[in-house]
Amino acid sequence: MQSSSFNLSNSISNLKPRNQRINPAYLPLPFKSSVNFGPINAVSTRRLSSISCSSKPGDWISTPSPVPARESDGFEVKAASVPDSAAGGEAALEKSKFLETFVLGSLFGLWYLFNIYFNIYNKQVLKVFPSPITVTTVQFAVGSVIVFLMWTLNIHKRPKISGSQLLAILPLAMVHTLGNLFTNMSLGKVAVSFTHTIKAMEPFFSVVLSAMFLGEMPTPWVVTSLLPIAGGVALASMTEASFNWAGFWSAMASNLSNQSRNVLSKKFMVKKEESLDNITLFSVITIMSFFLLAPVTLLTEGVRVTPAYLQSAGLNIKQVYVRSLLAAICFHAYQQVSYMILQRVSPVTHSVGNCVKRVVVIVTSVLFFRTPVSPINSIGTGVALAGVFLYSQVKRIKPKKA
């Protein structure tokens, strides 16, 4: 083995000039430790890379590569693969963005659709069955059943609620119950379009309550945006054909209750590390609202959902049951989808979406119920809704720190 290495070294060194030396990195492994080649030029370096050893000791065979290896080949292959990888990454990113946009758009569509059907079915029930407390209790009962089904089927993880959390959530559940009860009371007295026009006053109550209990003083822009809201609602109320004070004040009480819930959620909510996600919080509030309102229903209206009572009132039992069930399902669905949207977008975007939703509900209810609307009433409603949209935009303006 040693003599073979020596002879090969001599034969190679005789062929090459002595002004260049071989780079050991180009040599096969067997030669690095046992052969000293001495000076060699760049051409022979390429040749050495194809030398191999036969199975017999001392028998060395030089076999040239069928395709000469070039250093640029490897670089060219890598350069060609980079754009492919980048293009694949961009395509995956575009697909992901498209899917996210599609899901968000679908949620907005469902939010509006469920809200439209809730108002239609709910109004149909309240027109023939003017018992808003019972109707609201049924809606919370159906919502509670849906929540338990979601937890049982693992559609949403069942939470572990502590006593301190329940105590913190209780005020939220109380104002949530009142807000929905007052809304149903208003829907039973006045047109759907008028109820939602009055509910456009929610930003006004939000600003007032936040200033009173949270010390959040509004900017001049926010105060300015409230003027068209108040003016539009006043103009619409003056020309509303179905106006009555019970329906008006019920809708205003609903605004007060709903915005109180938002203020209380900031002021009395549990610690951040113990807080619940929006859907879980809504689910717990729904169940608590049912248990809060059920005793009140029994004391004030009694049991009015039995077939005997509905028959004695001359009502179509099947129709009332079906519409009440559909209204309750849509009631829970649109609120749950609303929370799902809120987890994906900013509060400002959600507020804008809510303003658009109110416009859609007003227009569809007017068309469905053929509600008489005067031109001045339309202008008042439009001004109020424009003020709500302006409010959602100016909320982005942060006050300058002194």
C-alpha positions as CSV (number, residue, x, y, z in Angstrom):
1,M,0.0,0.0,0.0
2,Q,2.8,2.4,0.9
3,S,4.8,1.6,-2.3
4,S,1.7,2.2,-4.5
5,S,1.1,5.6,-2.9
6,F,4.8,6.5,-3.4
7,N,4.8,5.6,-7.1
8,L,1.6,7.4,-7.8
9,S,2.9,10.5,-6.1
10,N,6.1,10.5,-8.1
11,S,4.3,10.0,-11.4
12,I,1.9,12.9,-10.8
13,S,4.6,15.3,-9.6
14,N,6.7,14.6,-12.7
15,L,3.8,15.8,-14.9
16,K,3.1,19.2,-13.2
17,P,5.0,22.5,-12.9
18,R,6.3,23.5,-9.5
19,N,4.9,27.0,-9.3
20,Q,1.5,25.9,-7.9
21,R,0.4,23.7,-5.0
22,I,-2.6,21.5,-4.6
23,N,-5.4,22.4,-2.4
24,P,-6.0,19.5,0.0
25,A,-9.7,20.1,0.0
26,Y,-9.9,18.8,-3.6
27,L,-8.3,15.4,-2.7
28,P,-10.2,12.2,-2.0
29,L,-10.0,11.0,1.6
30,P,-7.4,8.2,1.0
31,F,-4.8,10.6,-0.2
32,K,-5.1,13.3,2.4
33,S,-3.3,11.4,5.2
34,S,-0.9,9.2,3.1
35,V,0.2,11.1,0.0
36,N,2.3,14.2,-0.4
37,F,1.7,15.4,-3.9
38,G,3.8,18.6,-4.0
39,P,3.2,21.2,-6.7
40,I,0.2,20.7,-9.0
41,N,-1.8,22.9,-11.3
42,A,-5.5,23.6,-11.5
43,V,-6.1,21.2,-14.4
44,S,-4.8,18.2,-12.6
45,T,-6.8,19.1,-9.6
46,R,-9.9,18.3,-11.6
47,R,-8.4,15.0,-12.7
48,L,-7.6,13.9,-9.1
49,S,-11.2,14.2,-8.0
50,S,-12.0,11.1,-10.2
51,I,-9.2,8.8,-9.0
52,S,-10.5,5.7,-7.2
53,C,-9.2,2.6,-5.7
54,S,-9.9,-0.9,-6.9
55,S,-10.5,-3.9,-4.7
56,K,-6.9,-5.1,-5.2
57,P,-4.2,-3.4,-3.0
58,G,-1.8,-1.4,-5.1
59,D,-4.0,-1.4,-8.2
60,W,-5.0,2.3,-8.8
61,I,-7.4,3.2,-11.6
62,S,-8.1,6.7,-12.9
63,T,-11.7,7.1,-14.3
64,P,-12.7,10.5,-15.6
65,S,-16.2,11.7,-14.8
66,P,-18.6,11.4,-17.8
67,V,-19.8,15.0,-17.2
68,P,-17.2,17.5,-16.0
69,A,-18.1,19.0,-12.6
70,R,-18.4,22.7,-12.6
71,E,-18.5,24.9,-9.5
72,S,-21.2,27.1,-11.2
73,D,-23.6,24.2,-11.6
74,G,-24.4,24.0,-7.9
75,F,-24.9,27.8,-7.7
76,E,-27.2,27.8,-10.7
77,V,-29.4,25.1,-9.3
78,K,-29.8,26.9,-6.0
79,A,-30.6,30.2,-7.7
80,A,-33.3,28.6,-9.7
81,S,-34.9,27.0,-6.6
82,V,-35.1,30.2,-4.5
83,P,-37.8,31.9,-6.7
84,D,-39.8,28.7,-6.6
85,S,-39.8,28.5,-2.9
86,A,-40.6,32.2,-2.5
87,A,-43.4,31.9,-5.0
88,G,-44.8,28.9,-3.1
89,G,-44.6,30.9,0.2
90,E,-46.4,33.9,-1.4
91,A,-49.1,31.6,-2.8
92,A,-49.7,30.0,0.6
93,L,-49.8,33.5,2.2
94,E,-52.3,34.8,-0.4
95,K,-54.4,31.6,0.1
96,S,-54.4,32.1,3.9
97,K,-55.4,35.8,3.6
98,F,-58.2,34.9,1.1
99,L,-59.5,32.2,3.5
100,E,-59.4,34.6,6.5
101,T,-61.2,37.3,4.5
102,F,-63.8,34.7,3.3
103,V,-64.4,33.5,6.9
104,L,-64.7,37.0,8.2
105,G,-67.1,38.0,5.4
106,S,-69.2,34.9,6.1
107,L,-69.4,35.8,9.8
108,F,-70.6,39.3,9.0
109,G,-73.2,37.9,6.6
110,L,-74.5,35.5,9.3
111,W,-74.5,38.2,11.9
112,Y,-76.8,40.3,9.7
113,L,-78.9,37.4,8.6
114,F,-79.6,36.1,12.1
115,N,-80.4,39.6,13.3
116,I,-82.9,40.2,10.5
117,Y,-84.7,36.9,11.1
118,F,-84.7,37.5,14.9
119,N,-86.4,40.8,14.5
120,I,-89.0,39.5,12.1
121,Y,-89.9,36.4,14.0
122,N,-89.8,38.2,17.4
123,K,-92.1,40.9,16.2
124,Q,-94.5,38.4,14.8
125,V,-94.7,36.6,18.1
126,L,-95.0,39.8,20.2
127,K,-97.8,41.1,18.0
128,V,-100.1,38.1,18.9
129,F,-98.5,37.2,22.2
130,P,-97.8,40.5,24.1
131,S,-95.9,38.9,27.0
132,P,-92.3,40.3,26.6
133,I,-91.0,38.8,29.9
134,T,-92.1,35.3,28.9
135,V,-90.7,35.7,25.4
136,T,-87.4,36.9,26.8
137,T,-87.2,34.0,29.2
138,V,-87.9,31.5,26.5
139,Q,-85.0,33.0,24.5
140,F,-82.6,32.7,27.4
141,A,-83.8,29.1,28.0
142,V,-83.2,28.1,24.4
143,G,-79.8,29.8,24.5
144,S,-78.9,27.9,27.6
145,V,-79.8,24.6,25.9
146,I,-77.6,25.6,23.0
147,V,-74.7,26.4,25.3
148,F,-75.0,23.0,27.1
149,L,-75.1,21.2,23.8
150,M,-71.9,23.0,22.7
151,W,-70.1,22.0,25.9
152,T,-71.4,18.4,25.8
153,L,-70.4,17.9,22.2
154,N,-67.0,19.7,22.7
155,I,-67.9,22.3,20.1
156,H,-66.6,24.8,22.7
157,K,-64.6,23.8,25.7
158,R,-66.5,23.8,28.9
159,P,-65.0,26.3,31.3
160,K,-64.2,26.0,35.0
161,I,-65.8,28.9,36.7
162,S,-64.8,29.9,40.2
163,G,-67.1,31.6,42.8
164,S,-65.2,34.9,42.4
165,Q,-65.7,34.8,38.7
166,L,-69.5,34.2,39.0
167,L,-69.7,37.1,41.5
168,A,-67.9,39.4,39.0
169,I,-70.1,38.2,36.1
170,L,-73.4,38.6,38.0
171,P,-73.7,42.4,37.4
172,L,-73.1,41.9,33.7
173,A,-75.7,39.2,33.6
174,M,-78.2,41.5,35.3
175,V,-77.8,44.4,32.9
176,H,-77.7,41.9,30.0
177,T,-81.0,40.5,31.1
178,L,-82.6,44.0,31.4
179,G,-81.2,45.2,28.1
180,N,-82.8,42.3,26.1
181,L,-86.0,42.5,28.2
182,F,-86.4,46.2,27.4
183,T,-85.7,45.6,23.7
184,N,-88.5,43.1,23.5
185,M,-90.8,45.4,25.4
186,S,-90.1,48.1,22.8
187,L,-90.5,45.8,19.9
188,G,-93.9,44.8,21.2
189,K,-95.1,48.5,21.3
190,V,-93.6,50.2,18.3
191,A,-92.3,49.3,14.8
192,V,-89.0,47.4,14.5
193,S,-87.5,50.3,12.5
194,F,-88.3,52.8,15.2
195,T,-86.9,50.6,18.0
196,H,-83.6,50.4,16.1
197,T,-83.6,54.0,15.3
198,I,-83.8,54.8,19.1
199,K,-81.1,52.2,19.8
200,A,-78.8,54.2,17.6
201,M,-78.5,56.4,20.7
202,E,-76.2,53.8,22.3
203,P,-73.0,55.8,21.7
204,F,-74.5,58.7,23.7
205,F,-75.1,56.5,26.7
206,S,-71.6,55.0,26.3
207,V,-69.9,58.4,26.4
208,V,-72.0,59.6,29.4
209,L,-71.5,56.5,31.5
210,S,-67.8,56.2,30.7
211,A,-67.3,59.8,31.8
212,M,-69.3,59.2,35.0
213,F,-67.9,55.9,36.2
214,L,-64.6,55.4,34.4
215,G,-63.4,59.0,34.2
216,E,-62.9,58.7,30.4
217,M,-63.6,62.2,29.1
218,P,-64.7,62.4,25.5
219,T,-62.7,64.4,22.9
220,P,-64.4,67.3,21.2
221,W,-64.7,65.2,18.0
222,V,-66.7,62.5,19.9
223,V,-69.0,65.1,21.4
224,T,-69.6,66.6,17.9
225,S,-70.5,63.2,16.5
226,L,-73.2,62.8,19.1
227,L,-75.1,65.9,17.9
228,P,-76.4,64.3,14.6
229,I,-77.3,61.1,16.5
230,A,-79.5,62.9,19.0
231,G,-80.9,65.2,16.4
232,G,-81.7,62.4,14.0
233,V,-83.5,60.3,16.7
234,A,-85.5,63.3,17.7
235,L,-86.5,64.0,14.1
236,A,-87.5,60.4,13.5
237,S,-89.5,60.2,16.8
238,M,-91.5,63.3,15.9
239,T,-92.7,61.8,12.7
240,E,-93.0,58.1,13.7
241,A,-96.4,56.7,12.9
242,S,-96.2,54.0,15.6
243,F,-94.8,56.3,18.3
244,N,-95.8,55.7,21.9
245,W,-94.0,56.6,25.1
246,A,-93.8,53.0,26.4
247,G,-92.0,51.8,23.3
248,F,-89.7,54.9,23.3
249,W,-88.6,54.7,26.9
250,S,-88.2,50.9,26.7
251,A,-85.8,51.3,23.9
252,M,-83.9,54.1,25.8
253,A,-83.8,51.8,28.9
254,S,-82.3,49.1,26.6
255,N,-79.6,51.5,25.5
256,L,-78.8,52.4,29.1
257,S,-78.7,48.7,30.2
258,N,-76.5,47.6,27.3
259,Q,-74.0,50.4,27.7
260,S,-73.9,49.8,31.5
261,R,-72.9,46.2,30.7
262,N,-69.9,47.6,28.7
263,V,-68.9,49.9,31.5
264,L,-69.3,47.2,34.2
265,S,-67.2,44.8,32.1
266,K,-64.3,47.3,32.3
267,K,-64.8,48.3,35.9
268,F,-65.7,45.1,37.8
269,M,-64.4,42.3,35.6
270,V,-62.1,39.7,37.1
271,K,-58.3,39.8,36.8
272,K,-56.8,39.5,33.4
273,E,-55.2,36.1,34.1
274,E,-58.5,34.8,35.3
275,S,-60.7,36.3,32.5
276,L,-62.8,34.3,30.1
277,D,-62.9,34.5,26.3
278,N,-65.8,36.4,24.8
279,I,-67.8,33.3,23.7
280,T,-67.4,31.6,27.1
281,L,-68.4,34.8,28.9
282,F,-71.5,35.2,26.7
283,S,-72.4,31.6,27.3
284,V,-72.2,32.0,31.1
285,I,-74.1,35.2,31.0
286,T,-76.9,33.6,29.0
287,I,-77.3,30.8,31.6
288,M,-77.3,33.2,34.5
289,S,-79.8,35.5,32.7
290,F,-82.2,32.6,32.4
291,F,-82.0,31.8,36.1
292,L,-82.4,35.5,37.0
293,L,-85.4,36.1,34.8
294,A,-87.3,32.8,35.3
295,P,-88.6,33.6,38.8
296,V,-89.6,37.1,37.7
297,T,-91.6,35.6,34.9
298,L,-93.5,33.2,37.2
299,L,-94.3,36.0,39.6
300,T,-95.4,38.6,37.0
301,E,-96.8,36.7,34.0
302,G,-97.1,33.2,35.3
303,V,-96.9,30.2,32.9
304,R,-98.2,31.4,29.5
305,V,-96.4,29.0,27.2
306,T,-98.6,26.0,27.7
307,P,-100.8,24.8,24.9
308,A,-103.9,25.3,27.1
309,Y,-103.2,29.0,27.7
310,L,-102.3,29.7,24.0
311,Q,-105.5,27.9,22.9
312,S,-107.6,29.9,25.3
313,A,-106.1,33.1,23.9
314,G,-107.2,32.0,20.4
315,L,-103.7,31.7,19.1
316,N,-102.2,29.2,16.6
317,I,-100.2,27.0,18.9
318,K,-97.9,25.5,16.3
319,Q,-97.2,28.9,14.7
320,V,-96.4,30.6,18.0
321,Y,-94.1,27.7,19.1
322,V,-92.2,27.6,15.7
323,R,-91.7,31.3,15.5
324,S,-90.7,31.6,19.1
325,L,-88.2,28.8,18.7
326,L,-86.7,30.3,15.5
327,A,-86.6,33.8,17.1
328,A,-84.7,32.3,20.2
329,I,-82.2,30.4,18.0
330,C,-81.5,33.5,15.9
331,F,-81.3,35.6,19.1
332,H,-78.5,33.4,20.5
333,A,-76.8,32.9,17.1
334,Y,-76.5,36.5,16.2
335,Q,-75.0,37.5,19.5
336,Q,-72.6,34.6,19.5
337,V,-71.4,35.4,16.0
338,S,-71.0,39.0,17.1
339,Y,-68.6,37.9,19.7
340,M,-66.8,35.7,17.2
341,I,-66.3,38.7,14.9
342,L,-65.1,40.8,17.9
343,Q,-62.3,38.3,18.4
344,R,-61.1,38.8,14.8
345,V,-61.4,42.6,14.3
346,S,-60.9,45.8,16.3
347,P,-63.7,47.4,18.4
348,V,-63.9,50.2,15.9
349,T,-64.4,47.9,12.9
350,H,-67.0,46.0,15.0
351,S,-68.8,49.3,15.7
352,V,-68.9,50.2,12.0
353,G,-70.3,46.7,11.3
354,N,-72.9,47.1,13.9
355,C,-73.9,50.5,12.4
356,V,-74.3,48.8,9.0
357,K,-76.2,46.0,10.6
358,R,-78.7,48.5,12.1
359,V,-79.3,50.0,8.6
360,V,-79.9,46.6,7.1
361,V,-82.4,45.6,9.9
362,I,-84.3,48.9,9.5
363,V,-84.6,48.6,5.8
364,T,-85.6,45.0,5.7
365,S,-88.2,45.4,8.5
366,V,-89.7,48.4,6.7
367,L,-90.0,46.3,3.5
368,F,-91.2,43.1,5.3
369,F,-93.8,44.7,7.5
370,R,-94.6,47.5,5.1
371,T,-94.1,50.1,7.8
372,P,-95.3,53.6,6.7
373,V,-92.3,55.9,6.7
374,S,-92.6,59.6,5.9
375,P,-89.7,61.5,4.1
376,I,-88.9,63.4,7.3
377,N,-88.8,60.2,9.3
378,S,-86.4,58.7,6.7
379,I,-84.2,61.8,6.9
380,G,-84.1,61.6,10.7
381,T,-83.2,57.9,10.7
382,G,-80.5,58.5,8.1
383,V,-79.0,61.4,10.1
384,A,-78.9,59.4,13.3
385,L,-77.2,56.4,11.6
386,A,-74.7,58.8,9.9
387,G,-73.9,60.1,13.3
388,V,-73.3,56.6,14.6
389,F,-70.9,56.0,11.7
390,L,-69.1,59.3,12.4
391,Y,-68.8,58.4,16.1
392,S,-67.2,55.1,15.2
393,Q,-64.6,56.9,13.1
394,V,-63.7,59.7,15.5
395,K,-63.2,57.2,18.3
396,R,-59.9,56.4,16.6
397,I,-58.6,59.9,17.3
398,K,-56.6,59.8,20.5
399,P,-56.5,62.9,22.8
400,K,-53.2,64.6,23.0
401,K,-51.4,64.2,26.3
402,A,-50.5,67.4,28.1
